[in-house]
């Protein structure tokens, strides 16, 4: 197996060769734009790495990797529209740079492009990939709906929140790894194990995202710091703060999440201070470490060489300790 950076670079080369502006330009320019904004390429790299984990050349998995990355970015385009987000990866979001209708239509085209890429696989491989992709795509939509519902729902439990991020984020990482295994022709048990490993990493990844949204640096994070607070999102940090805070601070936190003041920075700072006083940063770091270690336990049970396990463990550790 190669390094993580090798797979990332090879994927970007393939993306740039396949995703180009064509007519009508107004449909395809936003697609090229969002796909070239960068990002960690977590999902496509997972596809390529997993293919080689099961002794399949990564080249055979490039179309599956591109499909998962296009779908992921499609979901971001529509997510940004729903959240009215101005910034994605440090740049203007698609609907802000163009307009709302363009964001919707270009996003729809991306979803279709993702499905088309599976047509490059034959027979049973195509069937398995398409079936997994459809199941995953509907779960992502369900997760997004839970996320929207939680904004209006007065009480949300930590269990409900973890289920939401499992559907919205984690299953796509799990599916990416299983797709690599499908392309490689891995056995059923291995596919199930690598899916479980990917889902756990995806959960830890999203919790790290929640942490960075409040405690990260804009230059590194590439998104508006405090965006979850501005949108009154009931994240792991908010829900943990309600449990750990004094009655007075919990009441203040609920109030802050019921208003949208003109001075957003003051609201962000007030909420951040409540989180710190409640020990929330430490709690979420502990949860991220616990879930990542659960992923490593799954990895240890897999019948693969220690060298390959170490590469996947390094991958998980980098996600757990990332700053963007």
N, C-alpha and C positions, 0 to 999 in steps of 0.2 A: 504493500500500500504506500501511497505517496503522502505528502504533507497536506494539511488543510488548505494552505495557501495555493498549492498546486491545483487542487480541485476547484477552488474558487476562480482562479485565473482561467482555467480551461472552460469553465462554465460561462464566464463573461465573454470570452472569445466566441463561443457558440451563440450566445444570445445576440451579440452584435452582428453576427453573420446572418441570423435568421429574422430578427425584428428590425425592419426598416420602414421608412416613411414611403407610402405609395398613395395612389389616388383612391378616395378623396383625402387629401392631406389633412383636412380638418378633423377627420376621424382617427387617422393613424399617428399624427404628430403627438397628441397627448399620451398615446400608448408608449411610443418610443421615449418620451420625456420621463414618465413615471418609472419605466423599467431601467432607465439610465441614471436615476438619482442615487444609485449606490445601495446602501443597506448591507447587512451582514451576509446575505445570501445563505442563511442558515438552512433553509429547506432544500434548495437545489444541491448544495454541498452534501447534505444528508443523503440524498438519493444516490449521488455518485460514490460517496464513501461506502455506502451499504452494498452497492453492486460489487465493488471490489472486495469488500469484507467476505463475500461469498464467491470469490474467485471469478468474477465476471469483469471484462474490460469496461472501464467507466464510460467509454464512448457509446456503448449500447444503451446506456441509461440517460444520455443527454436529452432526448426528447421528453422523457418522463420528468426530468429535472426542470426543463423549460416550462412544461405544463404546470407544474406545481408553483413555480415562481410567477408565472403569468396570473394564475388563479389568486395567489396571495396578494399580488399588487392590484388586481381587480377588486378584491375585498377592501383594500386600503382606500382606493378611489371612492368607493361608495360609503365606506365608514367615515371618511373625511367630510363627505357631503352631509351625512346624518349628524355629525358632530359640529358642523360648521367650522372645521379646523382650518386655520390660515396657513399652517406650516407643516411640511412633511420632509424629514431628513434635511432640515435646514433650508429648504426651498419652498416656494409658493406651491400650495396644493393645486391639483388639476382644475377643480371647479372655480378656484379663485383666479388662476392664470388665464383660463378660457372662460367658461360659463357653466352654469348648472346643467343645461341640456347636453353639452359636450361631455361633461363628466359622466353623466348617466349612460349616454350612447357608447362612448369609448370604453367604458367599463363593461357594458354588455358584450361588445365585440371581443374584449379580452377573455371573457368567460367562454365564448365560442371557440376562440383560438386555442385555449387550453384543451378543450375536448378534442379538437382536430388533431392535436399532436399524438394522441394515443392511436390514431389510425396508422401510424408508422410501425406498429407492432402487430405480429401475426397471431391468429388463433387464440389459444388459451391465455397467452400473455396479455393480449388486447382485452379479452373478456375480464380477466382479473383486475387489470389496471382500471378499466372503465367502471367496474362495479365498486371498487374501493374508492375511486374518485367521487362517484355520485353519492355514496354513503357519507363521505367526509364533507363534501360540499353542503349537503343539507344540514349536517351537524353544525357547521360554521354559521349557517343562516340562523339556526335555532339559538346558538350562542349569542349572536348579534341581537336577536329579539329579546333574549333574557337581559342583555345589557341595557337595551332600551327600556324594558319594563322596570328594571331596578331603579331607574331615574325617578319614576313616579311612585314606586312601591315604598311605603313608609318604613317597613322593617325588612331587612335582608340578613340572612344568617351567613356565617363564614362558609358553611357547607354549600349553600346556594351559590355563593360567589365563586367558590372553587369549581363547582360544576359548570358555571358559566364560562370561566376561562379555559376549562378543559375542552368544552365544545368550540369556543371561539378561536382558540389559539393552539392548544396542546394536540388536538387530534390531527391537525395539519402537519405537525412535526412527526407524529407517529406514522401518518400515512406516507410522508416523504421517505422515511426509512423502510417501510414495508414495500413501497414501490421499487426501491433499489433491490430488495430481496426477491420480488416477483420477477423483475427483469433477469435476475441472476438464476432463476429457477430453484431457489432455496426450498427446503422442506417446510411443511406446515408449522411445526413447532418453532423453527427459527424465525419464520415470518411473524408469528404471534409474539415471540420474545422481543424482537427488534421493534415491533410496533409499541409494545409496552414501554420499552426503554425510551423511545422517542416521545411518547406522550408524557412521561415523567419529566424528561428534559424540557419539554414545551411548557409544562406547568411552572417549573423553576424559572424558565426564561421570562414568562409573563409576570411573575412576581418580582423579578429583577427589574422589569420594565416599569412596574408600579412604583417601585422604590426610586428608580432614577427619575421618574416623572416629578417627584417632589424634591429629591435630594441630589439629583444630578446637576451637571453643568451644561448650559445651553450649547456651548461650542462643541461639546462631546456628544451630547444626547441627540441634537439635531431636531428636536421638537420643542414646542413651547413648554417651558418649565411651569409646573402647576396646572397644566391643562385639565387634569382629572378633577382638581379642586374647582376650577372655574365652571366645569360642566356638572359639578355636584355628583361625581361618580362614586358610588359606594364600593370602594376598593378594599383590599385586605387591610390597608393602613387605616382607613376610616373605621371599618368594623372592629378592628383590634383596639383602636383608640377608645371607642365607645365602651368596650369591655374593661379597659385598663384605667380609664380616667376617673377622676373624682366626679361626683354627681354634678357639680357646678360646671366643670369643664366639658363633660358630656353634653350637658344642656346647651352650653355655648357652641359646641361643635355642631349639634343638630340645627341650631339657629343659623350658623354660618352657611350650612348646606341647604338652607331654605331661601336664601337671598342671592341676588346677583348685583352687587354694588358696582358703581362706576369705577371705583378704585380697586381693581382686581388684585393688584400687588399687595395691598393691605390685607385683603382676605386670605391670600396665599400665605403671607407671613404669619397671620394669626393661627391658621390651621396647622402650619408647619410647627409652630411652637407647642401647640397642644399635642401633636404627634410625638415630639421630642420629650415633653414632660411625662407622657404615658409610656415611654420606652418602646415606642413602635418601631423605630429603625432596627433595634436589636431583635425584636420579635420576628420581623419579616426576614432578617438575615438568617435567623435560626431555622425558619420554615423553608427557606430556599436551600439551605445546606441539608436539611433532613430529606427533602424530596430528591435532591441530586444524589444523595447517598443511596436512596431507594432505587434510583435508576442504575447506580453502579452495582447494586446487589443483583439486579436482573442481568446485567452484563456479565457478572462473574459466573452465572449459571449457564451461560451459553457455551456451546461446544465449538469454540474458536481458539486460535492460538493466543498466547499471552501478549505477543507483539501487537496483534490486532486489537486486543482488549485495551492495551495501553494508549493506542491512538484514539479510540473512542472515549476513553476516560479523560484524556487531555482535552478533547473536544468539549465534554461536559463541564470540565473545570473552567475552561475559558468562558463559557456562557455564564457560569455562576459568578465569575469575578469581573465580568465586563463592566465598562463605564460608559458605554454608548449602545 
